[in-house]
Amino acid sequence: MREQFITGWLKLPNELKIHVFGFLSLSDVVSFCNVSLPFRVYALKCLRHRLTILIEPYDLPLYTVLLILDRTNTVISGSLALELVHPTGLIPNNLDFFCPNQEADEICSFLFTKGYDPVPDTPVHPLIIDDVPGHNCIEAVRTLRHSVKGSIIHVIVSTSSSPLAPVFSAHSTFVMNFISANAVYSCYPSLTERSIGVRNVTDKMVLVQPRRQQDQEKYIRRGFSFVEGCPPLSDTSPHVVGETCVHRTRTLIDPITAVLPFDMFRSSSQFWPKTEWRLGCQLELSAGDIVTAETLIEVYCDGTDHWMHGNNLGRVSLAERALFSTLPTL
């Protein structure tokens, strides 16, 4: 079967190869790369071209963008990263940079030299959680507009030394994709590539988060839909651990995450600082009460030092922690 695929692919004209490749999701591209080294070279060339087309409206060459990501340990996420890992033909409205808490000034200063000017970010009322610094792991959002093209760039500043903390605090799993200087990542690939996702609960104390609701509705209009992750975790019934499980602590090197390094000689790529996450989920306590556990993100820094990030870190009880410890490993 493998030999038949290789033979058939090599017989295709270049125009048809390019056309076919434009429909491949990140998981398909990774599988394509595993055929042989020449296939990997071709796949990386096509994926970089796809990324070049996506960032073209922002008047930033791909080399320059990757340089920004590398020097500031920043990532691209949001709708542009989603379109890269799951091509639908939709044109992203803006480019979203997610940066560590100490790198925002450097990124913005660089963008000023490329013709971008700062613009005020319009708040969405009520100002309960969306615009309070630190909530959902976002310290600040800086908006810039190109003085000639009018294209918009958002610089989302993390509360952490990891730019991924706000990515994993996003409203849904289908926007938990990102582009680093070294690789492309999709954290929930089989869900995302079917245009479905799981809602992420980051704050059980605040029922209304207008900006998150607007974002969810935007993706519903674009053809995405939501599914329930999994039933409440209890100590009396077995729990299936898979991609739709929202209770399991996840990492970028676990079997679920789809990763494609830009280096043709590598098949995996870690991101530093090491960042783990668990989505918001429900738990069934021994008394039968159903409680909600909010999103929790752990960032490992120097040595054994690590930091927890979330909206209400002190609200995880010992009983809830004990339930999480019963989960089998992936």
N, C-alpha and C positions, 0 to 999 in steps of 0.2 A: 504493500500500500504506500509506504514511504517513497519507494523508487518510482511508483506510478505518479505520485504527486510531483516529485522533482522533475520527471520527464515532461509531464503536462505543463507545468509552470514555465519551464524553459522554452517551450514551444510558443507561448503566448507572445504577441507583439507588445512592445514597450508601452504603447498607449493603453492597452487593455490591462496590463499589470498595474499601471498607475491608477487607473479607474477602480479596479478591484481593491487595491490597497486603501483607497480613500474611505472604504466602508468598514475597515477592520477596527475592532475595539482593541484596547491595550492587551487583554488576555490573548486575543488572536495574534497580535503582533509578537508577543512573547513566544507563543507556540511556533510561529513562523521562524523566529530567530533560532530556535532549537534544532532546526533541520540541519543546518551546516553553517560554517563561518561565512561563506559568500551570501547566504540568505540573511544572516544577521547584518552584514554590511549594507545590503539593500534595504532592509527594514529600518535601520537607523537613519539612513539617508532619507527615506520617505517620511519618517516621523519628524525629523528635524525640519523637513520642508513643510509639513503640516503645521508645525509650531511657528515657522517663519511667516506663513500666510496669516495665522491667527494674530500675531503681534504687529503685522504690517501697518494697521491703522494708527499705531501709536508712535510711528516715526522713530522706532528704536531697532537697530539691527540685532539679529539673534546673538551675535558675538557679544554685543554690549549688554544685552539682557542677562546672558549667562555670567558675564563678568560681575554685574551687580549682585546676582544671587550668590556667587562664590565669595566675594569680598565682604559681604555683610551677613552671610549665613541666612539669607532670605529665601522664601519660596513664593511661587505663583499658585494661587488656588482660585476658588470661585468658578464662575461659569466658563472661563477660558480653559482652565484645567479640565473641567468636565467635558468640554467639546473635544479636547485633545484625546482623552481616554475613551470617549464614547461619541463618535462623530454622528451628528444629527442634521447638520446643515444650518443650524442656528448660529447667528452672529452675536458674540458676546457684546454687551453694552459697555463694558469697561474692563480694565486690567487691574487685578487685585494682587498687590504685593503684601505678603505677611512677613513681618520682620521682628527680630528680637527687640526687647525693650530698650536696648542701648544703641540701636542702629538707625532709628527713624530720621534723625537729623542728617546723617550722611546720605541716606537714600534721597531724601527730599532735596538736599543741596545739589546732588548730582542731576536730578530731574529738572531743577531750575536752569541748569546749563544747557538742557536739551529743549528749551522753549516752553516748559510747563510753569504755570502760575498757580498759587494756592487759591482755593475758593472755599467759602464757608460751607460746612456740612449742615444741611437743613434738618433740625431735630424732628422726630416723630413723637407726638404726644399720646399718652401721658409719659412724662420722664420718670418712669418707675425704675426701669432696669436697662433699657436699650442704650441710654446715653449717660449712664453713670460709670465713670472710669473704673476699670477693674472687673466689671461684671462680664460674664461669658469669656473671661480671660482676655478681654480687649481693653488695653489701657487708653487708646485713642484711635480715631480714624481721621486721616488727613487726606483731603481730596484735592487733586490737581487737574487743571485743564490745559491742553495744548493751546498756545496763543493763536495758532494758525488753523490747525485741523479741528480743534474743538474736542478732541478725544479725551476721555476721562481716565485717570489713574487713581486708585485708592491705595493708600499705604495704611494697612491695618497693623497697629503696634501691639505686640503681645505684652502681657503682664510678666512674661517669663523670659529667660534666656533662650528658650526654645520658641521659634516662630510657629510651631505646630499646635501650641496650646489652644489658640482660638479656632484653628481648623477643626480640631476634635470637639470643640464646643459649638460647632455649627448646628443649624436647625435640623439637618437631615443627613443621612449617610451618603446620599448621592452627590454631595458637594465635598466629601472627604477624599479628595484627590488633590495631588499637588505636584509641582515641577520644581526640583532643586537644581543646583548647578551640575549635578552628577547623574540624575536619573529622573524618571517619571514614575509616580506611585498612584495606585488606585486601591484604597483600603477595603472597599466592599465591591469587588469587580463583578461578581455574577449577578448581584442585585442591580448595580448601576447600569450594566450593559443590557438589562431588560427594562430600563427606564423606571425602576421602582426603588423605593428606599424606605428606611425606618425613621420615624421622627425621634429626635433626641431631646430628652428632658434635662435641662441644665439648672432649673430653679423650680422647686415645688412650692415655694412660698409666694411667688408672683404668678398669678394665673394669666395675666395679659402681657404679652411681649409684642407690641405692634410691629416692630421692624421684622422680627422673625416670622410673624404671620404673613406679612407682605411678601417676604422671600418665598415662603412655602406656596402661597397662592400663585406667585410668578411661575414657579416650576410646574405647578399643576396646569397652568395655561399652556405651557410648552410641551405638554404631553406626558409628564411624569406623574406617578401615582405612589401612594403610600401603602405599606403593609404593616401588620403587627409583627413586632420582633419575635417574641416568644412569651409563653405564660409566666406568671410570677414564679420566682425561684423559691422552693421550699425544701425542707429536710426530710420530707415524707414521700416524695415521688421523684423518679429519675428525671434528669434534665439533659436534653440533647444539646450538645455544644456544636455549633456550626456558624455559618456566616450571619444568619439571622439572629443569633444569640446576642443579646445586649448585656448579658451579665458577665461575660468573660473579659478579662483584662487582655487587651490586644497590643501587639508590637508590630513594627514595620517588617520584621523578618520572620513572622509566623507564616504558616502555610496558606493563609487566606489572602494576604496582600499580594497584588500583582505589581511587580517592579521591573522596569526596563532601564538598565544603566546606559548612559551615553557612550561608555567605553566598550568597544566591541569585544574585548577579551574578558569581560566580567559578566557574570550571570546574576549577581545580587549586589545590593548597595544599601548600607546602613546610613542613618542620618544622625548627626550629633548636634546638640546633646541628645542622648538616648531618651526617647519619649514614649511612654506607655499610656493607654487610655481605656476607660470603661464608660460605655454610654449610660445615660439615665435609664433606669429600669425599675421594675416592681418586685417586691419580696413578700412572701407569705410567712409571717412569724408563727411560732409554735402555738400561739393562742388563736390563730386563724385570721389575724388582722393583716390587711394588705397595705403595705407602705411603699413609698417611692424613694428610691435612692438616686440622687442627682449624678450628673456626669462628673467623673473624677479623672484627673490627668496627673501623671507623675513624671517629673523631669529629673534625670540623673545628671549631676554636675561633676565636680572634681572628686575623685576617689569614691568614697561611700556616701558622699553628701547628695541628698535628693530633696526635691520640693514637691509638695502636693498643690494642685491648682483646681479650683472649683468655686462655686458661688457661696456655698454654706458648708465649709469643710467640717465644722464641729457637729454636724447633724447626723453623722453615721454612727449608730449605736453599736455596742459590742455584739448584740444579737444579730444585727445585720452583717457585721464583719464575719461572724461565725458562719453564716449562710454562704457567703462568697467563697469561703475556704473549702466548701464541699464540692465545688465544681471540678470535674475531671480536666486534665490537660488536653490541649489540642493535639 
